[in-house]
Amino acid sequence: MSVSYDEAMATLTAPGGPFALTDCEIAGQSLKVFEATPPSLGALFENARSKGDEIFLVYEDERWTFARTMEQVDAMGALLVDRYGIQPGDRVAIAMRNYPEWITSFAAITSIGAIAVSMNAWWKVDELAYGLEDSGARVLICDTERLGNALVPLATTELRALVVRGEGPLPDGADHLEAVIELGAPLPDVTIDPDDDVTILYTSGTTGNPKGAVSTHRAVLSALMAFACRATASAMMKPEDTAGHPYPNCFILAVPLFHVTGCVAVMLSCFASGTRLVMMHKWSPERALELIERERVTHFVGVPTMSWDLLESPDFPERDTSSLLSVGGGGAPAPPELVRRIDANFKSGRPGIGYGMTETNAYGPQNAGDDYMRKPTSAGRVVPTVQLRVTGENDVLLPTGEVGEIWFRGANLIRGYWNKPDATAETLVDGWLRSGDIGRIDEEGFIYVQDRAKDMVLRGGENIYCAEVEAALYEHGDVYEAAVFGLPHERLGEEVAAVIHPKPGRVVDVAAIRDHVAQRLAAFKVPSYIEVTETPLPRNPAGKFLKRELREEIASRREA
């Protein structure tokens, strides 16, 4: 017999339960944590050894067992320590597409007490150079394409590079992984404290440069335990006649591993639970449908854009997707129509959504199944280790149902931003994290995210900081004024829009502007909508552009 959410949580978190709670002092705060939380990521990876010859990773035609994966992890850890002198606390960067080596590199780095720095694989030369310099990374583990973007710091600093899946001559300071790794080498034994730093993930910042969000072992593991607790509760809430399923759990990795969703919510969750993970070379709805059918994938996690792509693919009616139990993800709100279409078009797959951030290690409210159908505009509820509140002016706590800024509190939060104390103090206040998002909480504890206070565009799950795009536009000789903001987009959630006022006597070529930005920033940051106006852009008395006015004017014209 199925139980309610509250009943499931009470059972799971009671003393002696699999997710029993205890109090823990973290950075001067008393927080609820799960008693069974492993002490470090290295301890988590140790559990994978018992899986032996079971398949863990599927990539193209490759099938990696848990034993092979851990052999690579051990050898990579030994290589980093013995050849490159990596010590606990040192930063090691990863910049590559979703290869199995991304996973083994991450596991090795974090198992030897070093800090894994996840680089956005779509960054261009200047962006990658900034991340490497800001983090102080000593080694970069990369593929050949990212190596090409890192040639300047490799030639001008003491950075070393390990290149995966490459061949041919390399610049000084770079090694082919296959040439220097010694399989069979034991993993170095190090002592790791739960509150030691373990990851730096870059996210958009208030200055226009990315900020390195720093997490501890405890924070990442607290998020993983929260995901596991929520998944167990969801299984308990299913009616008995739908709980049985003929296929073992299997996730497909459709999002980048450098994103917190791909790294924590998907990859590390699979590591923790011993679940098979099917990796995609790059996103293609047709290839995803093929893999879902071939590998009997049970869980699809992506941004809403990807769920749209699956449903709209001409291959969808021809592919067997009956193995799917969950179709969802996060990174952007899902339109209610998408929620309904998922529920109606997948035989067993139910819609799901999660509202997490880099700063929360991906964990936050989750909504799925019947609850999601009942409340399709809500991001859901949290487990007992996480607290939510909504505040108004002067950070005053607001009553249930009132709209204000959403705050998070829990052991899963980052400890701060790398080398940015002011940004840390602005975001983390008395143990609470200011999300910068506007929303409300209803009487059942469901949260509704209604707007973002931060000046960012959320395009297909990618955070885009407007000031960074504006800075690139202003580098063009014809641009006098530029305002960048997001416009609603059915598939991507938002698209990047720019309104430009040219310098006197100049004529702005829109195609040339796009090419100009594309040479400086990653492709997803290039404005897809550009409007040129001969009149100066509207400003408020403080001299700031009235972006909301511009956005609403353009949106109304497009709807007319």
Beta strands, then each sheet from edge to edge (+ up, - down):
strand 1: 21-26
strand 2: 29-34
strand 3: 55-59
strand 4: 62-65
strand 5: 91-95
strand 6: 115-118
strand 7: 139-142
strand 8: 160-163
strand 9: 174-176
strand 10: 197-203
strand 11: 211-216
strand 12: 250-253
strand 13: 276-279
strand 14: 299-302
strand 15: 326-329
strand 16: 350-354
strand 17: 366-368
strand 18: 386-391
strand 19: 404-410
strand 20: 416-417
strand 21: 428-429
strand 22: 432-441
strand 23: 447-452
strand 24: 456-459
strand 25: 462-465
strand 26: 479-489
strand 27: 493-502
strand 28: 529-532
sheet 1: 1+ 2-
sheet 2: 4+ 3- 13- 12- 14- 15- 16- 17+
sheet 3: 9+ 8+ 7+ 5+ 6+ 10+ 11- 20+
sheet 4: 18+ 19- 22+ 21-
sheet 5: 18+ 19- 22+ 23-
sheet 6: 24+ 25-
sheet 7: 26+ 27- 28-
end
